[in-house]
């Protein structure tokens, strides 16, 4: 069983994706995140990191990307499927 995963999408107008992710990576390493991996050459550039959540080293895997509107739309679609399946 894998660790819990959280996908975060920053959305905004006129955002330079790679510099924004670089700035986030530099700040997040001081905010409790570790194992920050920059995947900046991908079709959808992102950061992968771990947020330590327990004293025994357990954590939450976090993926952070910028303006991935397709991913947001797909998440909303999955939510719709889940709510209609009840």
FIDREN-57721 format. One line per 3 residues: number of its first residue (from 1); their letters; for each residue x, y, z of N, C-alpha, C. Coordinates in Angstrom, 1 decimal, decimal comma. Example, Ala and Ser with C-alpha at 12.3 -4.5 7.8 and 13.67 -1.06 7.14 Angstrom:
<sites>
1) AS) 13,2:-5,7:7,8:12,3:-4,5:7,8:13,2:-3,3:7,8 | 12,8:-2,2:7,1:13,7:-1,1:7,1:12,9:0,0:7,9
</sites>
This chain:
<sites>
1) XXX) 0,9:-1,2:0,0:0,0:0,0:0,0:0,9:1,2:0,0 | 0,6:2,2:-0,9:1,4:3,4:-1,0:1,0:4,4:0,0 | 1,8:5,4:0,1:1,5:6,5:1,0:0,3:7,3:0,4
4) XXX) -0,4:8,0:1,3:-1,5:8,9:0,8:-0,9:10,0:-0,2 | -1,7:10,3:-1,2:-1,2:11,3:-2,2:-2,2:12,4:-2,3 | -1,6:13,6:-2,5:-2,4:14,8:-2,7:-1,8:15,5:-3,9
7) XXX) -2,7:15,8:-4,9:-2,3:16,6:-6,1:-2,8:18,0:-5,9 | -1,9:19,0:-6,1:-2,2:20,4:-6,0:-2,0:21,0:-7,3 | -2,9:21,9:-7,7:-2,7:22,6:-9,0:-2,8:24,1:-8,6
10) XXX) -1,8:24,9:-8,9:-1,9:26,3:-8,8:-2,5:26,9:-10,1 | -3,5:27,7:-10,0:-4,1:28,2:-11,2:-4,1:29,7:-11,2 | -3,7:30,3:-12,3:-3,7:31,8:-12,4:-3,3:32,2:-13,8
13) XXX) -3,5:33,5:-14,0:-3,2:34,1:-15,3:-1,7:34,6:-15,3 | -1,0:34,5:-16,4:0,3:35,1:-16,6:1,3:34,5:-15,6 | 1,3:33,2:-15,3:2,2:32,6:-14,4:3,3:31,9:-15,3
16) XXX) 4,6:32,2:-15,0:5,7:31,5:-15,6:5,8:30,2:-14,9 | 5,6:29,1:-15,5:5,5:27,8:-14,8:6,8:27,4:-14,1 | 7,8:27,3:-14,9:9,1:26,7:-14,3:9,6:27,6:-13,2
19) XXX) 9,7:29,0:-13,4:10,2:29,8:-12,3:9,3:29,7:-11,1 | 8,0:29,6:-11,3:7,1:29,5:-10,2:7,4:28,2:-9,4 | 7,5:27,1:-10,1:7,8:25,8:-9,4:9,2:25,9:-8,7
22) XXX) 10,2:26,5:-9,3:11,5:26,6:-8,7:11,3:27,4:-7,4 | 10,6:28,5:-7,4:10,4:29,4:-6,2:9,7:28,6:-5,2 | 8,7:27,8:-5,6:7,9:27,0:-4,6:8,9:25,9:-4,0
25) XXX) 9,7:25,3:-4,8:10,6:24,3:-4,2:11,5:24,9:-3,2 | 12,1:26,1:-3,5:13,0:26,7:-2,6:12,3:27,1:-1,3 | 11,1:27,5:-1,3:10,3:27,9:-0,1:9,9:26,6:0,7
28) XXX) 9,3:25,6:0,0:8,7:24,5:0,6:9,7:23,7:1,4 | 11,0:23,7:1,0:12,0:22,9:1,8:12,2:23,5:3,2 | 11,8:24,7:3,4:11,8:25,3:4,8:10,5:25,2:5,5
31) XXX) 9,5:24,5:4,9:8,2:24,4:5,5:7,7:23,0:5,8 | 8,7:22,1:6,0:8,3:20,8:6,4:8,2:19,7:5,3 | 8,6:20,2:4,1:8,6:19,2:2,9:10,0:18,7:2,7
34) XXX) 10,1:17,4:2,3:11,3:16,8:2,0:11,2:16,1:0,7 | 12,4:15,5:0,3:12,4:14,7:-1,0:11,8:15,5:-2,1 | 12,1:16,8:-2,2:11,5:17,6:-3,3:12,2:17,3:-4,6
37) XXX) 11,5:16,8:-5,6:12,0:16,4:-6,9:11,4:17,3:-7,9 | 12,2:18,0:-8,7:11,8:18,8:-9,7:11,7:18,0:-11,0 | 10,5:18,0:-11,7:10,4:17,4:-13,0:9,9:18,5:-13,9
40) XXX) 10,8:19,3:-14,3:10,5:20,5:-15,0:10,5:20,4:-16,6 | 11,1:19,3:-17,1:11,1:19,0:-18,5:9,9:18,2:-19,0 | 9,0:17,9:-18,2:7,8:17,1:-18,6:6,8:17,9:-19,3
43) XXX) 5,9:17,3:-20,0:4,8:18,0:-20,7:4,1:18,9:-19,7 | 3,8:18,3:-18,5:3,2:19,1:-17,4:4,3:19,1:-16,3 | 5,1:20,2:-16,2:6,2:20,3:-15,2:5,5:20,2:-13,8
46) XXX) 6,3:19,6:-12,9:5,7:19,5:-11,6:6,8:19,3:-10,5 | 6,4:19,4:-9,3:7,3:19,1:-8,1:6,6:17,9:-7,5 | 7,5:16,9:-7,0:7,0:15,8:-6,2:7,7:16,0:-4,9
49) XXX) 7,0:15,8:-3,8:7,6:16,0:-2,5:6,9:15,2:-1,4 | 7,4:15,2:-0,2:6,8:14,5:0,9:6,6:15,5:2,0 | 5,4:15,5:2,6:5,2:16,3:3,8:5,1:15,3:5,0
52) XXX) 6,1:15,5:5,9:6,1:14,6:7,1:4,9:14,9:7,9 | 4,1:13,8:8,3:2,9:14,0:9,0:2,9:13,3:10,3 | 3,8:12,4:10,5:3,8:11,6:11,8:5,3:11,5:12,3
55) XXX) 5,4:11,3:13,6:6,7:11,2:14,2:7,5:10,0:13,8 | 6,8:8,9:13,3:7,6:7,8:12,8:8,0:7,9:11,4 | 8,0:9,1:10,8:8,5:9,3:9,4:7,4:9,1:8,4
58) XXX) 6,2:8,8:8,8:5,1:8,7:7,8:4,9:10,1:7,1 | 4,3:10,0:5,9:4,1:11,3:5,3:3,1:11,2:4,2 | 2,8:12,4:3,7:1,9:12,6:2,6:2,7:12,9:1,3
61) XXX) 2,5:12,1:0,3:3,2:12,4:-1,0:2,4:13,5:-1,7 | 3,0:14,6:-2,1:2,4:15,7:-2,7:3,0:16,0:-4,1 | 2,1:16,1:-5,1:2,5:16,6:-6,4:1,9:18,0:-6,7
64) XXX) 2,7:18,9:-7,1:2,4:20,3:-7,3:2,7:20,6:-8,8 | 1,6:21,2:-9,5:1,8:21,6:-10,8:1,1:23,0:-11,0 | 1,3:23,6:-12,1:0,8:25,0:-12,4:-0,1:24,9:-13,6
67) XXX) -1,3:25,4:-13,5:-2,2:25,6:-14,6:-2,5:24,4:-15,4 | -2,6:23,2:-14,7:-3,0:22,0:-15,4:-4,5:21,9:-15,3 | -5,1:22,7:-16,2:-6,6:22,7:-16,2:-7,3:21,4:-16,6
70) XXX) -6,6:20,6:-17,4:-7,1:19,3:-17,8:-7,2:18,4:-16,6 | -6,2:18,4:-15,8:-6,2:17,7:-14,5:-7,4:18,1:-13,6 | -7,6:19,4:-13,5:-8,7:19,8:-12,7:-10,0:19,3:-13,2
73) XXX) -10,2:19,4:-14,6:-11,4:19,0:-15,2:-11,6:17,5:-15,0 | -10,6:16,7:-15,1:-10,7:15,3:-14,9:-11,1:15,0:-13,4 | -10,5:15,7:-12,5:-10,9:15,5:-11,1:-12,4:15,8:-10,8
76) XXX) -12,8:16,9:-11,4:-14,3:17,2:-11,3:-15,1:16,1:-11,9 | -14,7:15,6:-13,0:-15,4:14,5:-13,7:-15,5:13,2:-12,8 | -14,4:12,9:-12,2:-14,3:11,7:-11,3:-15,2:12,0:-10,1
79) XXX) -15,3:13,2:-9,6:-16,1:13,5:-8,4:-17,6:13,4:-8,8 | -17,9:13,8:-10,0:-19,3:13,6:-10,5:-19,7:12,2:-10,6 | -18,8:11,4:-11,2:-19,0:9,9:-11,2:-19,3:9,3:-9,9
82) XXX) -18,4:9,7:-8,9:-18,6:9,2:-7,5:-19,9:9,6:-6,9 | -20,3:10,8:-7,1:-21,6:11,3:-6,4:-22,8:10,7:-7,1 | -22,7:10,4:-8,4:-23,8:9,8:-9,1:-23,9:8,3:-8,9
85) XX) -22,9:7,7:-8,4:-22,8:6,2:-8,2:-23,5:5,8:-6,9 | -23,9:6,7:-6,1:-24,5:6,3:-4,8:-25,9:5,8:-4,9
</sites>
